Amino acid sequence: MKNFRIMKTLVLLVAILAFSSCEENGPIQQVVKTDTSTSITVTDLDGKSSYSITDTADISELVDGVDVFVAAEIESVGLKLENYSGGTIEGNITVKVGGITLFTSETVSLSSVESVVTVPAAARNILTLIQSSSASGQFGITLEGNTTNGPITDDNDSFTLVVTPTITGTVEL
């Protein structure tokens, strides 16, 4: 009986020491990452050498069920053409999300193979954009550019531009 009491006391002492070593510096944080694509239908650009496309990107996959974002960044943006009858669209592109310019006059070659543009570190922070769009999970996206290999040639009268931002966020649980 004495051995059992000693063991019980020893186990309790070890448990108290183990739990007292845990830090309580705040809420638990977790890093989440998404690369949800947004398809933008592009019309009336046949024969044009410059363009401006405005649409809405959906990030509801990232913001659903999250109350507090501590940090949020766009690491890169993937761009790909679908249903485009021409070969490639070469030129310069500027991408803006919300009121934030991610990159300006980046040289790209748009085709059916995704072209990924890394966002400069100074332009990656989109925490205020995520916080303001967390209720709807939507934010505006604008793509502006000009071609360097001649005008856009599309026999279909429309094509799709697939925009895939890679977003990393830190959330509190």
Backbone as JSON, one array per atom type, in Angstrom:
{
  "sequence": "MKNFRIMKTLVLLVAILAFSSCEENGPIQQVVKTDTSTSITVTDLDGKSSYSITDTADISELVDGVDVFVAAEIESVGLKLENYSGGTIEGNITVKVGGITLFTSETVSLSSVESVVTVPAAARNILTLIQSSSASGQFGITLEGNTTNGPITDDNDSFTLVVTPTITGTVEL",
  "N": [[0.82, -1.18, 0.0], [1.99, 1.21, 0.78], [3.89, 1.52, -1.28], [2.2, 2.01, -3.45], [1.09, 4.52, -2.75], [3.39, 6.1, -2.74], [4.18, 5.87, -5.42], [1.94, 7.03, -6.63], [2.11, 9.64, -5.66], [4.58, 10.36, -6.76], [4.05, 10.21, -9.55], [2.11, 12.23, -9.74], [3.68, 14.45, -9.0], [5.57, 14.51, -11.14], [3.82, 15.03, -13.26], [2.84, 17.58, -12.56], [5.22, 19.08, -12.69], [5.8, 18.78, -15.41], [3.61, 20.04, -16.72], [3.85, 22.59, -15.67], [6.0, 23.58, -16.99], [5.17, 24.36, -19.45], [4.66, 26.99, -21.79], [2.75, 29.98, -21.64], [2.15, 32.1, -23.65], [0.24, 33.29, -25.21], [-2.29, 33.05, -27.79], [-2.67, 30.12, -29.89], [-1.02, 29.82, -32.98], [-1.39, 29.26, -36.49], [-0.14, 28.37, -39.71], [-1.55, 28.85, -42.84], [-2.08, 27.92, -46.26], [-2.95, 28.69, -49.6], [-3.82, 28.17, -53.02], [-5.89, 28.92, -54.82], [-7.53, 29.0, -57.88], [-8.73, 31.58, -60.07], [-10.93, 32.05, -62.65], [-11.05, 34.18, -65.37], [-13.11, 35.54, -67.72], [-12.28, 36.77, -70.83], [-13.06, 39.19, -73.16], [-13.47, 40.83, -76.36], [-10.83, 41.64, -77.05], [-9.51, 41.05, -79.35], [-7.21, 41.92, -81.8], [-6.16, 44.03, -80.37], [-3.48, 45.8, -78.72], [-3.04, 46.57, -76.17], [-4.37, 46.19, -72.88], [-6.86, 46.11, -70.25], [-8.09, 44.49, -67.58], [-10.59, 43.83, -65.31], [-11.76, 42.12, -62.49], [-13.17, 39.81, -60.08], [-11.6, 38.12, -57.43], [-11.72, 35.04, -55.7], [-11.27, 34.18, -52.42], [-12.39, 32.66, -50.5], [-11.92, 30.08, -49.6], [-9.62, 30.33, -48.1], [-10.32, 32.17, -46.05], [-12.59, 31.17, -44.79], [-14.02, 30.24, -41.76], [-12.04, 31.39, -40.22], [-11.16, 33.58, -37.7], [-9.24, 35.52, -36.9], [-6.62, 36.99, -38.6], [-3.15, 37.08, -38.48], [-1.03, 37.56, -40.13], [-0.63, 37.97, -43.68], [0.24, 37.09, -46.94], [0.9, 37.44, -50.47], [2.65, 35.27, -52.33], [3.25, 34.55, -54.96], [2.0, 34.83, -58.37], [0.22, 32.96, -60.61], [-0.32, 32.74, -64.09], [-2.37, 31.83, -66.8], [-3.51, 30.89, -70.03], [-6.64, 29.84, -71.38], [-8.57, 28.23, -73.87], [-7.68, 29.9, -75.91], [-7.16, 30.96, -79.13], [-4.9, 31.88, -80.42], [-1.25, 31.71, -80.37], [0.78, 32.57, -78.2], [0.68, 35.25, -75.79], [2.76, 37.75, -75.53], [4.44, 40.08, -73.5], [4.18, 42.93, -71.29], [2.98, 43.06, -67.96], [0.88, 44.33, -65.39], [-0.21, 43.72, -62.14], [-2.82, 44.15, -59.87], [-4.29, 43.9, -56.68], [-7.17, 44.49, -54.83], [-6.4, 47.56, -53.53], [-3.72, 47.32, -53.84], [-0.66, 47.2, -55.52], [0.84, 44.5, -56.93], [2.91, 43.79, -58.72], [4.68, 45.58, -61.29], [4.73, 46.15, -64.74], [5.83, 43.59, -65.45], [7.58, 41.26, -67.37], [6.05, 38.84, -69.33], [5.09, 35.65, -70.74], [2.29, 34.6, -71.91], [0.44, 31.65, -72.12], [-0.95, 28.38, -72.76], [0.38, 27.05, -70.85], [1.12, 27.45, -67.49], [2.42, 30.54, -66.36], [4.48, 31.71, -63.9], [4.77, 34.4, -61.71], [6.87, 35.8, -59.4], [6.08, 37.63, -56.54], [7.45, 40.69, -55.51], [9.14, 41.07, -52.37], [8.56, 43.44, -50.95], [5.99, 44.06, -51.75], [4.26, 42.08, -50.95], [2.61, 41.96, -48.63], [-0.65, 41.55, -47.7], [-2.4, 41.82, -45.62], [-4.28, 43.77, -44.69], [-6.05, 43.78, -46.83], [-7.03, 41.12, -46.77], [-8.29, 41.17, -44.26], [-10.3, 43.08, -44.73], [-11.82, 41.83, -46.67], [-12.72, 39.55, -45.51], [-15.32, 38.89, -44.74], [-16.78, 38.5, -47.12], [-15.05, 37.01, -48.68], [-14.06, 37.77, -51.11], [-12.19, 39.76, -53.42], [-11.17, 42.56, -55.41], [-9.48, 42.3, -58.56], [-7.08, 43.48, -60.83], [-5.74, 43.47, -64.06], [-3.37, 44.79, -66.12], [-1.86, 45.55, -69.21], [0.46, 45.33, -72.01], [1.11, 44.16, -75.3], [4.01, 42.65, -76.82], [4.56, 41.16, -79.0], [2.97, 41.72, -81.17], [-0.54, 42.4, -82.0], [-3.26, 41.04, -80.0], [-4.57, 37.98, -81.01], [-7.44, 36.38, -81.43], [-9.61, 34.0, -82.42], [-11.95, 33.13, -81.32], [-13.48, 35.1, -80.13], [-13.56, 35.28, -77.38], [-11.7, 34.34, -74.49], [-10.2, 32.57, -71.75], [-8.58, 33.72, -68.88], [-6.65, 32.37, -66.49], [-6.03, 33.0, -63.21], [-3.88, 32.45, -60.6], [-3.25, 33.02, -57.46], [-0.76, 32.5, -55.0], [-1.24, 32.29, -51.72], [-0.25, 32.9, -48.43], [-1.1, 32.64, -45.08], [-1.11, 33.59, -41.63], [-2.85, 32.5, -38.88], [-4.85, 32.95, -35.92], [-5.83, 30.59, -33.53]],
  "CA": [[0.0, 0.0, 0.0], [2.89, 2.36, 0.8], [4.45, 1.65, -2.63], [1.2, 2.61, -4.31], [1.0, 5.94, -2.39], [4.63, 6.75, -3.19], [4.09, 5.94, -6.89], [0.9, 7.99, -6.96], [2.68, 10.96, -5.37], [5.64, 10.59, -7.73], [3.4, 10.48, -10.84], [1.5, 13.56, -9.62], [4.77, 15.43, -9.0], [6.09, 14.58, -12.49], [2.79, 15.69, -14.08], [2.84, 19.01, -12.21], [6.43, 19.67, -13.26], [5.7, 18.8, -16.87], [2.65, 21.06, -17.14], [4.29, 23.93, -15.27], [7.03, 24.01, -17.94], [4.53, 24.85, -20.67], [4.57, 28.44, -21.88], [1.44, 30.55, -21.93], [2.44, 33.42, -24.19], [-0.79, 33.77, -26.09], [-3.05, 32.06, -28.55], [-1.96, 29.25, -30.82], [-1.05, 30.32, -34.35], [-1.2, 28.25, -37.52], [0.1, 28.89, -41.05], [-2.39, 28.23, -43.87], [-1.63, 28.31, -47.59], [-3.89, 28.34, -50.65], [-3.54, 28.61, -54.38], [-7.17, 28.76, -55.5], [-7.56, 29.7, -59.17], [-9.88, 32.37, -60.49], [-11.02, 32.11, -64.11], [-11.59, 35.45, -65.84], [-13.47, 35.52, -69.14], [-11.76, 37.95, -71.5], [-13.73, 39.4, -74.45], [-13.24, 42.06, -77.11], [-9.43, 42.06, -77.12], [-8.95, 40.68, -80.63], [-6.63, 43.04, -82.54], [-5.66, 45.09, -79.48], [-2.12, 45.61, -78.21], [-3.03, 46.87, -74.74], [-5.59, 45.69, -72.24], [-7.11, 46.3, -68.83], [-9.11, 43.52, -67.19], [-10.94, 43.91, -63.89], [-12.68, 41.06, -62.08], [-13.15, 39.51, -58.66], [-10.94, 36.87, -57.05], [-12.39, 34.39, -54.58], [-10.35, 33.57, -51.46], [-13.21, 32.16, -49.4], [-11.28, 28.87, -49.08], [-8.63, 30.75, -47.11], [-10.88, 32.92, -44.93], [-13.7, 30.47, -44.13], [-13.79, 29.71, -40.43], [-10.91, 32.05, -39.55], [-11.58, 34.84, -37.07], [-8.17, 36.52, -36.8], [-5.39, 36.82, -39.37], [-2.01, 37.78, -37.91], [-0.22, 37.95, -41.29], [-1.09, 37.41, -44.95], [1.12, 37.51, -48.05], [0.84, 36.78, -51.77], [4.02, 34.92, -52.69], [3.39, 34.54, -56.42], [0.77, 34.81, -59.14], [0.3, 32.15, -61.81], [-1.19, 33.22, -65.17], [-2.47, 30.83, -67.85], [-4.59, 31.08, -70.99], [-7.45, 28.69, -71.78], [-9.44, 28.48, -75.03], [-7.13, 30.99, -76.7], [-6.84, 30.4, -80.44], [-3.55, 32.29, -80.82], [-0.17, 30.96, -79.71], [1.1, 33.16, -76.9], [0.6, 36.7, -75.66], [3.99, 38.18, -74.89], [4.43, 41.5, -73.19], [4.36, 43.38, -69.92], [1.72, 43.03, -67.23], [0.81, 44.87, -64.03], [-1.3, 43.07, -61.41], [-3.24, 44.83, -58.64], [-5.38, 43.28, -55.92], [-7.65, 45.55, -53.97], [-5.67, 48.77, -53.88], [-2.3, 47.0, -53.71], [0.02, 46.78, -56.74], [1.74, 43.39, -56.64], [4.09, 44.01, -59.56], [4.45, 46.52, -62.38], [5.44, 45.92, -66.01], [6.57, 42.33, -65.43], [7.6, 40.62, -68.68], [5.47, 37.51, -69.27], [4.7, 34.95, -71.95], [1.07, 33.92, -71.53], [0.06, 30.56, -73.01], [-1.71, 27.34, -72.06], [1.24, 26.6, -69.76], [1.13, 28.51, -66.47], [3.59, 31.38, -66.16], [4.43, 32.14, -62.51], [5.53, 35.61, -61.41], [7.1, 35.96, -57.97], [5.77, 38.97, -56.07], [8.55, 41.23, -54.71], [8.9, 41.02, -50.92], [7.99, 44.71, -50.48], [4.59, 44.18, -52.16], [3.54, 40.85, -50.6], [1.72, 42.06, -47.47], [-2.04, 41.83, -48.04], [-3.19, 41.61, -44.41], [-5.46, 44.66, -44.65], [-6.97, 43.31, -47.87], [-7.66, 39.91, -46.25], [-9.18, 41.55, -43.18], [-11.46, 43.8, -45.25], [-12.63, 40.95, -47.51], [-12.96, 38.28, -44.82], [-16.75, 38.57, -44.68], [-17.26, 38.02, -48.41], [-14.08, 36.11, -49.31], [-13.84, 38.27, -52.46], [-11.52, 41.05, -53.58], [-10.98, 42.94, -56.8], [-8.18, 42.06, -59.19], [-6.94, 44.2, -62.09], [-4.56, 43.12, -64.86], [-3.16, 45.76, -67.2], [-0.63, 45.22, -69.92], [0.57, 45.55, -73.44], [1.78, 43.05, -75.97], [5.23, 43.0, -77.54], [4.68, 40.3, -80.18], [1.85, 42.02, -82.06], [-1.84, 42.45, -81.34], [-3.89, 39.8, -79.56], [-5.33, 37.36, -82.09], [-8.3, 35.34, -80.89], [-10.7, 33.71, -83.33], [-13.13, 32.71, -80.57], [-14.1, 36.29, -79.54], [-13.32, 35.32, -75.94], [-10.85, 33.3, -73.94], [-10.17, 32.61, -70.29], [-7.29, 33.94, -68.22], [-6.69, 31.74, -65.17], [-5.13, 33.68, -62.28], [-3.72, 31.61, -59.41], [-2.35, 33.59, -56.46], [-0.35, 31.65, -53.88], [-1.4, 33.13, -50.53], [0.09, 32.29, -47.14], [-1.61, 33.44, -43.97], [-0.94, 33.1, -40.27], [-4.12, 32.73, -38.19], [-4.93, 32.59, -34.51], [-6.88, 29.61, -33.24]],
  "C": [[0.87, 1.25, 0.0], [3.51, 2.59, -0.58], [3.47, 2.34, -3.57], [1.07, 4.1, -4.03], [2.23, 6.7, -2.88], [4.6, 6.91, -4.71], [3.07, 6.99, -7.31], [1.42, 9.41, -6.75], [3.76, 11.32, -6.38], [5.07, 10.93, -9.11], [2.77, 11.87, -10.82], [2.57, 14.65, -9.66], [5.35, 15.6, -10.4], [5.1, 15.31, -13.4], [2.75, 17.19, -13.79], [4.05, 19.7, -12.79], [6.35, 19.78, -14.78], [4.76, 19.91, -17.34], [3.07, 22.47, -16.74], [5.39, 24.45, -16.2], [6.44, 24.56, -19.24], [4.43, 26.36, -20.63], [3.15, 28.86, -22.2], [1.64, 31.96, -22.42], [1.37, 33.93, -25.14], [-1.47, 32.66, -26.85], [-2.16, 31.25, -29.49], [-2.11, 29.82, -32.23], [-0.76, 29.18, -35.32], [-1.01, 28.92, -38.87], [-0.79, 28.11, -42.02], [-1.94, 28.76, -45.23], [-2.68, 27.86, -48.6], [-3.41, 28.84, -51.99], [-4.78, 28.34, -55.24], [-7.19, 29.62, -56.76], [-8.85, 30.47, -59.36], [-9.84, 32.45, -62.0], [-11.72, 33.4, -64.52], [-11.86, 35.32, -67.34], [-13.06, 36.84, -69.76], [-12.43, 38.05, -72.88], [-13.26, 40.71, -75.07], [-11.79, 42.55, -77.1], [-8.77, 41.7, -78.44], [-8.48, 41.92, -81.39], [-6.07, 44.15, -81.67], [-4.26, 44.74, -78.97], [-1.99, 45.99, -76.74], [-4.37, 46.45, -74.16], [-5.64, 46.09, -70.77], [-8.3, 45.42, -68.48], [-9.34, 43.66, -65.69], [-11.97, 42.85, -63.57], [-12.58, 40.88, -60.57], [-12.48, 38.17, -58.42], [-11.61, 36.34, -55.78], [-11.35, 33.73, -53.68], [-11.11, 32.98, -50.27], [-12.64, 30.87, -48.79], [-10.29, 29.21, -47.97], [-9.28, 31.35, -45.88], [-12.01, 32.23, -44.2], [-13.27, 29.91, -42.78], [-12.63, 30.34, -39.68], [-11.38, 33.38, -38.99], [-10.5, 35.91, -37.15], [-6.98, 36.11, -37.66], [-4.3, 37.67, -38.72], [-1.12, 38.32, -39.03], [-0.83, 37.31, -42.53], [-0.22, 37.98, -46.07], [0.76, 36.75, -49.32], [2.28, 36.54, -52.19], [4.25, 35.0, -54.19], [2.01, 34.55, -57.06], [1.03, 33.99, -60.4], [-0.72, 32.66, -62.83], [-1.17, 32.2, -66.3], [-3.67, 31.14, -68.74], [-5.32, 29.76, -71.25], [-8.35, 29.12, -72.92], [-8.98, 29.68, -75.86], [-6.67, 30.41, -78.03], [-5.47, 30.81, -80.97], [-2.51, 31.47, -80.08], [0.09, 31.46, -78.3], [0.84, 34.67, -76.96], [1.84, 37.1, -74.88], [3.89, 39.66, -74.61], [4.68, 41.78, -71.74], [3.0, 43.42, -69.24], [1.91, 43.63, -65.84], [-0.38, 44.21, -63.36], [-1.53, 43.81, -60.1], [-4.35, 44.01, -58.0], [-5.84, 44.28, -54.87], [-6.99, 46.84, -54.41], [-4.16, 48.57, -53.88], [-1.73, 46.55, -55.06], [1.03, 45.7, -56.38], [3.03, 43.48, -57.44], [3.69, 44.86, -60.74], [5.33, 46.15, -63.57], [6.34, 44.68, -65.99], [6.47, 41.69, -66.82], [7.09, 39.19, -68.54], [5.23, 36.96, -70.67], [3.49, 34.11, -71.57], [0.71, 32.87, -72.58], [-0.77, 29.56, -72.21], [-0.89, 26.71, -70.93], [1.35, 27.75, -68.76], [2.48, 29.21, -66.39], [3.49, 31.96, -64.75], [5.34, 33.35, -62.3], [5.64, 35.71, -59.89], [6.85, 37.42, -57.59], [6.95, 39.47, -55.23], [8.18, 41.3, -53.22], [8.22, 42.29, -50.4], [6.5, 44.84, -50.8], [3.72, 43.01, -51.69], [2.47, 41.01, -49.52], [0.31, 42.46, -47.9], [-2.95, 41.65, -46.83], [-4.42, 42.49, -44.37], [-6.48, 44.25, -45.69], [-7.73, 42.07, -47.38], [-8.66, 40.27, -45.16], [-10.44, 42.24, -43.71], [-12.36, 42.9, -46.11], [-13.02, 39.66, -46.8], [-14.43, 37.91, -44.75], [-17.23, 37.96, -45.99], [-16.33, 36.98, -49.04], [-13.74, 36.53, -50.73], [-13.03, 39.56, -52.41], [-11.3, 41.3, -55.05], [-9.58, 42.66, -57.29], [-8.18, 42.77, -60.54], [-5.64, 43.78, -62.75], [-4.5, 44.12, -66.01], [-1.86, 45.4, -67.9], [-0.65, 45.64, -71.36], [1.38, 44.42, -74.03], [3.03, 43.54, -76.69], [5.41, 42.16, -78.8], [3.52, 40.51, -81.15], [0.54, 42.02, -81.31], [-2.34, 41.06, -80.94], [-4.73, 39.25, -80.71], [-6.13, 36.19, -81.53], [-9.5, 35.16, -81.81], [-12.01, 33.39, -82.61], [-13.94, 33.87, -80.0], [-14.0, 36.35, -78.02], [-12.39, 34.17, -75.57], [-10.83, 33.47, -72.44], [-8.74, 32.82, -69.82], [-7.43, 33.38, -66.81], [-5.61, 32.38, -64.31], [-5.09, 32.85, -60.99], [-2.74, 32.27, -58.44], [-2.01, 32.55, -55.39], [-0.31, 32.54, -52.65], [-1.07, 32.31, -49.29], [-0.4, 33.22, -46.05], [-1.29, 32.78, -42.64], [-2.19, 33.49, -39.51], [-4.0, 32.34, -36.74], [-6.08, 31.63, -34.32], [-7.48, 29.85, -31.88]]
}
